[in-house]
Amino acid sequence: MAVSNKVAGAVTKRLPKVLSPKAHAIADYITAGAFLLAASLFWRRNKRAALGALVCGGSDLILSLLTDYPGGITDVISFPTHCKIDVGFAAMVAEMPRFMKFENDKEKKFFSLQGGMIIGAANLTDLDHPVYRWQERLEHERERVA
């Protein structure tokens, strides 16, 4: 795992959980957009970095759309599971330069920063936020009635 991920994880792990599910969703869509924008900016000078950014942006977008939080379109993935996936996703993002063989290029910094921000957002998210628990109770009630 990249140093930025380790630092961000260590710093944010014990901080108060200040991000609501809605704020986390906004951060996820901004992250996906940043990856897709980076792909277009990297395309002319570094195709490997551009493809890596496309993979990361597409993965983050799909994960966000399939999560049962505000901004998701379906409830395939629960929000707590989404946050656990984010930790693994951050590691994937940080390792993308090595995997795509552009670890010596300046585009590597972008992936390191994005990985750190993803793990930071996951660690700062309040999984006990009342809005999320309300949705969870509704789902439990629907299962009980069915």
C-alpha positions as CSV (number, residue, x, y, z in Angstrom):
1,M,0.0,0.0,0.0
2,A,1.2,3.5,-0.8
3,V,2.6,5.7,1.9
4,S,-0.2,8.2,1.4
5,N,-2.8,5.5,2.2
6,K,-1.0,4.5,5.3
7,V,-0.7,8.0,6.6
8,A,-4.3,8.9,5.7
9,G,-5.5,5.7,7.4
10,A,-3.5,6.3,10.5
11,V,-4.5,10.0,10.8
12,T,-8.2,9.5,10.1
13,K,-8.8,6.2,11.9
14,R,-9.2,7.7,15.4
15,L,-10.7,11.0,14.3
16,P,-14.5,11.7,14.9
17,K,-16.8,10.3,12.3
18,V,-18.0,13.5,10.7
19,L,-19.2,12.4,7.2
20,S,-22.8,11.5,6.8
21,P,-23.8,9.0,4.1
22,K,-24.9,11.9,1.9
23,A,-21.5,13.6,2.3
24,H,-19.8,10.3,1.6
25,A,-21.8,9.9,-1.6
26,I,-20.9,13.4,-2.7
27,A,-17.2,12.6,-2.0
28,D,-17.5,9.4,-4.0
29,Y,-19.0,11.1,-7.1
30,I,-16.4,13.8,-6.9
31,T,-13.7,11.1,-6.8
32,A,-15.2,9.3,-9.7
33,G,-15.4,12.5,-11.7
34,A,-11.8,13.4,-10.8
35,F,-10.6,10.0,-12.2
36,L,-12.6,10.4,-15.4
37,L,-11.3,14.0,-15.9
38,A,-7.8,12.8,-15.2
39,A,-8.2,10.1,-17.8
40,S,-9.0,12.7,-20.4
41,L,-6.1,14.9,-19.3
42,F,-3.6,12.0,-19.2
43,W,-4.6,10.6,-22.5
44,R,-2.3,12.5,-24.8
45,R,0.9,12.1,-22.7
46,N,0.4,8.8,-20.8
47,K,-2.0,6.2,-22.1
48,R,-1.3,3.8,-19.2
49,A,-2.2,6.4,-16.6
50,A,-5.3,7.3,-18.6
51,L,-6.4,3.7,-18.7
52,G,-5.7,3.3,-15.0
53,A,-7.8,6.4,-14.3
54,L,-10.6,5.1,-16.4
55,V,-10.6,1.8,-14.6
56,C,-10.6,3.5,-11.2
57,G,-13.2,6.1,-12.2
58,G,-15.5,3.5,-13.7
59,S,-15.1,1.2,-10.7
60,D,-15.9,4.0,-8.2
61,L,-18.9,5.2,-10.2
62,I,-20.3,1.6,-10.4
63,L,-19.7,1.1,-6.7
64,S,-21.5,4.4,-5.9
65,L,-24.4,3.6,-8.1
66,L,-24.9,0.2,-6.5
67,T,-24.8,1.4,-2.9
68,D,-27.8,2.0,-0.7
69,Y,-27.0,5.5,0.3
70,P,-28.3,8.9,-0.9
71,G,-27.2,9.1,-4.5
72,G,-27.2,5.4,-5.1
73,I,-29.7,4.0,-7.6
74,T,-30.1,0.6,-6.1
75,D,-29.4,-1.3,-2.9
76,V,-27.2,-4.1,-4.1
77,I,-24.4,-3.1,-1.8
78,S,-25.0,-2.0,1.8
79,F,-23.4,1.2,3.0
80,P,-21.2,-0.5,5.6
81,T,-20.0,-2.9,3.0
82,H,-19.3,0.0,0.6
83,C,-17.0,1.6,3.2
84,K,-15.1,-1.7,3.6
85,I,-14.8,-2.0,-0.2
86,D,-13.5,1.6,-0.2
87,V,-10.5,0.5,1.9
88,G,-9.6,-2.1,-0.7
89,F,-10.4,0.2,-3.5
90,A,-7.9,2.8,-2.0
91,A,-5.2,0.1,-2.1
92,M,-6.0,-0.7,-5.7
93,V,-5.8,3.0,-6.7
94,A,-2.5,3.4,-4.9
95,E,-1.1,0.3,-6.7
96,M,-2.5,1.2,-10.1
97,P,0.8,3.0,-11.2
98,R,2.8,-0.1,-10.5
99,F,0.2,-2.4,-12.0
100,M,0.0,-0.3,-15.2
101,K,3.8,0.2,-15.2
102,F,3.9,4.0,-14.9
103,E,5.3,4.1,-11.3
104,N,8.2,6.4,-12.4
105,D,5.9,9.0,-14.1
106,K,4.5,12.1,-12.5
107,E,0.9,10.8,-12.9
108,K,1.7,8.5,-10.0
109,K,1.2,11.4,-7.5
110,F,-2.5,11.7,-8.6
111,F,-3.2,8.1,-7.8
112,S,-1.4,8.3,-4.5
113,L,-3.4,11.4,-3.5
114,Q,-6.7,9.8,-4.6
115,G,-6.0,6.6,-2.7
116,G,-5.3,8.6,0.5
117,M,-8.5,10.7,0.1
118,I,-10.6,7.5,-0.5
119,I,-9.3,5.8,2.7
120,G,-9.7,9.1,4.6
121,A,-13.3,9.5,3.5
122,A,-14.0,5.9,4.5
123,N,-12.5,6.3,7.9
124,L,-14.3,9.6,8.6
125,T,-17.7,8.3,7.6
126,D,-20.3,7.9,10.4
127,L,-21.9,4.5,9.8
128,D,-24.3,5.1,12.7
129,H,-25.7,8.3,11.2
130,P,-29.5,8.5,11.8
131,V,-30.3,8.9,8.1
132,Y,-28.7,5.6,7.3
133,R,-30.1,3.8,10.3
134,W,-33.5,5.0,9.4
135,Q,-33.2,3.4,5.9
136,E,-31.8,0.2,7.6
137,R,-34.8,0.0,9.9
138,L,-37.2,0.4,7.0
139,E,-35.5,-2.4,5.1
140,H,-35.6,-4.6,8.2
141,E,-39.3,-3.8,8.6
142,R,-40.0,-4.8,5.0
143,E,-38.2,-8.1,5.4
144,R,-40.1,-8.8,8.6
145,V,-43.5,-8.1,6.9
146,A,-42.7,-10.2,3.8
